[in-house]
Amino acid sequence: MKRRRTPRPVAFAIETLADGLEPATLIARIQRRWPDVAGSFASCQPAFERDGELTVNCGSAVQAQELDLMSELVVARLNEALGQPAVKRLRPRATHA
């Protein structure tokens, strides 16, 4: 067996640990990948999923409307990250924190 000459990045260990701790639900998988695929909508939070419809909470009505307009692109990116066509449509809604 050959030894590694350089240490592995900490991110590798954290990702491995997170994979083991992640609940075995679709919404957990979506929430974990959301910041990477949502782009400028990363501040919006996936709330729940039912029959392929993902409800996403946004901080303002303007942000919810923008996400609605870009939903096809976000759905495509999300399904690619998930490795399956699990999300059919987004349902953005404005919430006030």
Secondary structure, DSSP 8 states (H G I E B T S, - for coil): ----SS---HHHHHHHHHHHHS-SSHHHHHHHHHHHHSGGGTTSEEEEEETTEEEEEESSHHHHHHHHHTHHHHHHHHHHHHTS----EEEEEE---
